[in-house]
Each structure stands twice: as structure tokens, then as C-alpha cells.
Amino acid sequence: MTGPDAPAALRATGLGFRYRTRGGWALRDCEFTVPGGRITALVGRNGAGKSTLLHLAAGLLRADAGELRVLGTAPGTSEARSRVALLSQDKPLYPRFTVADTLRMGEKLNASWDRAAAERTVREGDIPLHARVGELSPGQRTRVALALALGKRPELLLLDEPMADLDPVARGEVMAGLMTEAAERGMSIVLSSHVLPELEQTCDWVLVLREGRIELSEDADTVRESHAVLTGHADQADTLAGQHTVVQRRAVGRQVTALVRQRGPLRGDWHVERPRLEDVLIGYLQAGTPGRPAAAHAPAERTEAAA
């Protein structure tokens, strides 16, 4: 169900998770909504909490604070498990199984198994069904793991850096297939990736994590249209923070360049460019890191959009 009354793919309220062995919070006070039927880019630096969030959504971890709802239900319940699939970085597969054995296992474990979809995903990678999983290349194992996930026919597919083992051509083929699945079946996809240029073409929602907190949860087109890269005389820089949200700025001599989220008309003598989505995401990820100015936020609404 992906109509206007459909439940959100993910909805977090005050969500927090603490790793006991490390101390401190991996996620803290996370509030966001990801609408159903979207392809969502989950973006953050290493250690930002991306994998933790996906494992919470899959029901493999339990929140220490707040609440996370998946397709309107609690993660880890039998209902959620039947509707959600996670492809994690480690891609746990049985190395002594053949590819055919692996797909048969998927069929026995999932009542709604789609054999055609699973076999098509393997076939598109030119992987023999009789081959043993342990003898496959890392990229081929990724294809087999993805076949298991898609064969389950999930309503929500969680992908945690799934394509790092694939070459650029294979990544493009897999992403095209995922976009087709999402368009034809209304499947929601949350994709964690560091390959930002690819996300520009495939994702229509962005979820940005920085140091365990949500920086953005918003429609990708809205993000592009509401941000601007300004270049002008450094004397104007101090007036920006009172008018707009300054995500990042840097000064070279008497010239300053700033990535801002506009909160109304621009004032002053600025050269204005509309950034790519990649530029905006990098700006949020770099803001406040050592050697870079922290973001200066105007007293405006949070950059989070409801479903």
C-alpha cells in the first residue's frame, strides 16, 4: 500500500541507541519520517550511526530510547520481518551451499517467495546456479545476497553499503534494477552509500546522519531547490546567519563562499549557483569537522519534512 494513507516506511520519535561496550550514544534524539514508496539515500560519515539505524529498522537491535516504527509496526515483530529485508555489509551466506541451494533456502523460509525475481537477479550477474557460494567473487556474492532479499518481495528493502564489491557497470545495472522494482511495486528502499554521485540520479529522499543525530530528512528536489552556493565579498558574510541557515562557509582572502539554506530573498551582492544534491550533502557532512567552520543556524524551523 503506497497511497496517501499508507504508513511511513520509517518513523522515529526520540530514537536513541547506546553501545554498552563503547559507551556513549550511537544515535541520540532522532526525529524523522521517511515516506513510503521512496528511494532514500542514508548518508553520513563513518561512525555516524547509519548501520545502527538500519539494524534497528530490521529488528536486529533494540532502541534504548524513543521509538522507531517500520511500515507502521514495531521492528522485529513477525509482521515486520515478513515485510522488511536487510542486505548488510557482511552479506551472511553459507559458503558450502550452491547458488541454487541458497535460493531454495530462501524459498523455504519465506511464504511470499518470488522465485522468478530471485533467479533473474542471479542470471543478470552471469552466475551459474551450480556454483558454490564460497567460490564466487565478492561481487557475485553480493548479487546472490541481493537475490535473497528481492526474492522475499519486501515492502521495505534496507541496503547497508551493499554495492561496494561491485564494479561501476555492475553497480549501475543493480541500481537500475532496484529503481524498476521500486517503480513497479511501490517498494520502499533505504540505501546507505558513500558514492554520492550515484545517489543524485537514483534517490528521491535524503536522510543525513551526523554524529548520531539527524541533520536532514527531506525530499531530494526540495533540498536542491532550497539551498544555494553564494560567492561574494567577505564583509557580507556576517549578515547571512541572521537571514538564512549557513551550512558551511569558507573564506579566501576577501572572498567568501557559503552553502546556505535560503529563508527568504537573498540580500547583498552575491553570485548565486544552485548546487547539486552531492554538494549539499557534502556540505552537511563537512560542517563542524576539525579545520572547518561549524554550521551557523538561523532561528528557523528544523530541516525535517513530514511524510
C-alpha positions in Angstrom: 0.0 0.0 0.0 1.7 3.2 -1.1 -1.2 5.7 -1.4 -1.6 8.9 0.7 -2.9 6.9 3.7 0.0 4.4 3.6 2.1 4.2 6.7 5.6 5.7 6.6 8.5 3.5 5.6 10.3 4.7 8.7 9.2 7.0 11.5 11.4 7.8 14.5 10.4 9.7 17.7 13.2 10.5 20.2 15.1 7.5 18.9 18.3 6.6 20.7 20.7 3.7 20.9 23.7 3.2 23.2 26.5 0.7 22.6 27.3 -0.8 26.0 30.8 -1.8 25.3 31.9 1.5 23.8 29.9 3.9 26.0 28.1 6.9 24.6 25.3 7.1 22.2 25.4 5.7 18.6 22.1 7.5 17.9 20.5 10.2 20.0 17.2 12.2 19.9 16.5 11.2 16.3 13.2 12.5 14.9 12.4 11.9 11.3 9.9 10.4 8.8 10.7 8.6 5.6 7.5 8.3 3.4 6.6 5.0 1.8 7.4 4.3 -1.8 10.6 6.4 -1.8 14.2 5.5 -2.6 16.0 7.1 0.3 19.7 7.9 0.5 21.0 7.4 4.0 24.2 9.5 4.2 26.7 10.0 6.9 30.4 9.8 7.7 31.9 6.6 9.1 30.6 6.1 12.6 27.6 8.4 12.2 25.1 5.7 13.0 23.9 4.5 9.6 24.4 0.8 10.2 23.0 1.1 13.7 19.8 2.7 12.3 19.4 0.0 9.6 19.9 -2.8 12.1 17.3 -1.1 14.4 14.9 -1.0 11.5 15.5 -4.6 10.7 14.8 -5.6 14.3 18.4 -6.9 14.9 18.9 -4.2 17.6 16.5 -2.7 20.1 16.3 1.0 20.8 17.4 2.3 24.2 15.2 5.5 23.9 12.3 6.6 21.9 10.5 4.7 19.2 11.1 3.5 15.7 8.2 2.3 13.5 8.6 0.4 10.3 5.7 0.4 7.9 3.5 1.3 10.8 4.6 -1.6 13.0 7.3 -2.4 15.5 10.7 -3.7 14.1 11.4 -7.3 14.8 7.8 -8.5 15.1 6.7 -11.3 12.9 4.7 -8.9 10.8 7.7 -6.6 10.3 10.1 -9.4 9.5 7.8 -10.7 6.7 7.7 -7.2 5.1 11.3 -6.0 5.6 14.6 -7.2 4.1 18.1 -6.1 5.1 21.2 -6.6 2.9 24.0 -5.9 5.3 27.7 -5.2 4.6 28.9 -8.7 5.6 26.3 -10.5 3.4 26.0 -13.7 5.5 25.7 -16.6 3.2 26.6 -20.3 3.6 29.9 -20.8 1.6 29.3 -24.6 1.0 25.8 -24.0 -0.4 25.4 -23.8 -4.2 23.6 -20.7 -5.5 20.6 -23.0 -6.2 20.7 -24.3 -2.6 20.8 -20.7 -1.4 17.7 -19.7 -3.4 15.9 -22.9 -2.2 16.6 -22.0 1.3 15.1 -18.5 0.7 12.0 -20.1 -0.7 11.6 -22.4 2.3 12.0 -19.5 4.7 9.7 -17.0 3.0 6.0 -17.7 2.3 5.8 -15.0 -0.3 8.9 -16.1 -2.2 9.3 -14.9 -5.8 11.5 -17.4 -7.5 11.5 -15.6 -10.8 12.7 -12.4 -9.2 15.5 -14.2 -7.3 16.7 -16.2 -10.3 16.6 -13.2 -12.6 18.9 -11.2 -10.2 21.4 -14.1 -10.3 21.1 -14.6 -14.0 21.8 -10.9 -14.7 25.1 -11.4 -13.0 26.0 -14.4 -15.2 26.3 -16.6 -12.0 25.8 -20.4 -12.5 23.2 -21.9 -10.2 25.5 -24.9 -9.6 28.4 -22.7 -8.4 29.3 -22.8 -4.7 28.9 -19.5 -2.8 32.3 -19.8 -1.3 33.9 -19.9 -4.7 32.2 -16.8 -6.0 33.9 -13.4 -6.3 32.8 -10.7 -3.7 30.7 -9.0 -6.4 28.9 -12.3 -7.3 28.2 -13.0 -3.6 26.6 -9.5 -3.4 24.3 -10.5 -6.3 23.3 -13.7 -4.6 22.6 -11.9 -1.3 20.5 -9.3 -3.2 18.6 -12.1 -4.9 17.7 -13.4 -1.5 16.5 -10.0 -0.4 14.4 -9.3 -3.6 13.0 -12.9 -3.7 11.4 -12.2 -0.4 9.3 -9.5 -2.1 9.8 -7.0 0.8 7.8 -3.8 1.1 10.9 -2.1 2.6 14.4 -3.0 1.4 17.3 -1.8 3.7 20.7 -1.7 2.0 23.8 -1.1 4.1 26.7 -0.2 1.7 25.6 -3.2 -0.5 27.4 -2.4 -3.7 31.0 -1.7 -2.5 32.1 -5.0 -4.1 30.6 -4.2 -7.5 32.4 -2.5 -10.4 30.8 0.7 -11.7 29.0 -1.1 -14.6 27.5 -3.7 -12.2 26.5 -1.0 -9.7 24.7 0.8 -12.5 22.9 -2.3 -13.5 21.9 -3.2 -10.0 20.7 0.3 -9.2 18.6 0.4 -12.4 17.0 -2.9 -11.4 16.2 -1.6 -7.9 14.6 1.6 -9.4 12.5 -0.6 -11.6 11.4 -2.7 -8.6 10.5 0.4 -6.7 8.6 1.9 -9.5 6.6 -1.2 -10.5 5.8 -2.5 -7.0 6.0 0.6 -4.8 8.7 -0.9 -2.8 10.5 1.5 -0.3 14.3 1.4 -0.4 16.7 2.9 2.2 20.2 2.9 0.7 23.3 3.6 2.8 26.2 4.6 0.5 29.3 6.8 0.3 29.0 7.0 -3.5 27.2 10.4 -3.6 27.2 11.0 -7.4 25.1 7.8 -7.9 22.6 8.9 -5.3 22.0 12.1 -7.3 20.3 10.0 -10.1 18.6 7.4 -8.1 17.3 8.7 -4.8 14.3 11.0 -4.2 14.6 11.3 -0.4 17.6 12.1 1.7 18.3 11.2 5.3 21.5 12.7 6.6 23.1 11.5 9.9 25.9 13.4 11.6 27.4 12.2 14.9 24.3 10.2 15.7 21.8 12.9 15.0 19.5 13.7 12.1 20.6 16.7 10.0 18.1 16.3 7.2 15.1 14.2 6.3 13.6 15.6 3.2 12.6 15.3 -0.4 15.7 15.4 -2.6 14.2 18.1 -5.0 13.3 20.3 -2.1 16.9 20.0 -0.8 18.3 21.1 -4.1 15.9 24.0 -4.6 16.2 25.4 -1.1 20.0 25.6 -1.0 22.3 27.9 -2.8 26.1 28.4 -3.1 26.9 32.1 -2.6 30.2 33.8 -3.5 30.9 37.4 -2.6 32.9 39.9 -0.6 33.7 38.7 2.9 32.2 41.8 4.5 28.8 40.4 3.7 29.3 37.1 5.4 28.2 38.1 8.9 24.7 39.2 7.7 23.9 35.7 6.2 23.4 33.9 9.5 20.7 36.3 10.6 18.8 35.7 7.3 19.4 32.1 6.3 20.9 28.8 7.6 24.6 28.8 6.8 25.5 25.2 6.4 29.1 25.8 5.6 31.4 28.7 4.6 35.0 29.3 3.7 36.9 32.5 3.2 39.9 33.0 0.9 41.3 36.5 1.3 38.5 39.0 0.9 36.1 36.5 -0.8 33.8 34.1 1.0 31.9 31.1 -0.4 28.9 29.8 1.6 26.4 27.0 1.2 23.2 28.3 2.6 19.6 27.2 3.0 17.5 30.1 2.0 14.9 31.5 4.4 13.6 34.2 2.0 15.1 36.6 -0.5 18.8 37.0 -0.7 20.2 40.4 0.1 23.6 41.8 -0.9 25.8 41.4 -3.9 26.2 37.6 -4.3 27.0 35.4 -7.2 24.4 32.6 -6.8 24.6 29.0 -8.0 22.2 26.1 -7.4 24.2 23.2 -6.0 24.0 19.5 -7.0 22.5 17.2 -4.3 26.0 15.8 -3.8 27.3 19.3 -3.0 24.6 19.9 -0.4 25.2 16.5 1.3 29.0 17.1 1.4 28.4 20.5 3.0 26.3 19.0 5.8 28.8 16.2 6.4 31.8 18.6 6.5 30.1 21.2 8.7 31.7 21.3 12.1 34.5 18.9 11.4 38.1 19.9 12.5 39.5 22.6 10.4 36.2 23.7 9.0 33.7 26.3 10.4 30.7 24.8 12.1 27.3 25.4 10.6 25.6 28.6 11.8 21.9 28.1 12.1 19.4 30.8 11.8 16.4 30.7 14.3 14.2 28.9 11.8 12.3 25.6 11.5 14.1 22.3 11.6 15.2 20.9 8.2 12.9 17.9 8.6 9.9 17.3 6.4 6.9 15.2 7.5 5.5 12.5 5.2 
